[in-house]
Amino acid sequence: MGQALLRVDGLPEGALDAAAAFHADWLPRARRVLGETETLALVFPAAAYDHRGWRLAAVQDLAREAAPGRVNGIAGDDPTAIAAMAAWLDRAPGITGQLLAVDGKSAANG
């Protein structure tokens, strides 16, 4: 089975409140998905800089918990860039516990 994508949405704007909502609502969902597959990418919407810390910690802790399975995070709003990063992660078996920001402008075309 390929990599599962879990699109995290509806989080509050503030980092502390968003972290609390993620852990209450989305962490159980992520664990359920990991019970069905060994590879998961959490897709977060773009957010202010202060969200990076809690997101990275959540992704890293889930990756440790899921080992030897893999968990990564993708942050951004550009659907094409998210799809490209998800496809790359699916083909990169050595990558886990990472939070990768995409914006649709940073990757080379072609």
ABEGO torsion letter per residue (X at the ends): XBBBBBBBBGBBABAAAAAAAAAAAAAAAAAAAAAABABBBBBBBBBBAAAAAAAAAAAAAAAAAAOABBBBBBBEABAAAAAAAAAAAAABAABBGBBBBBAGAABBBX
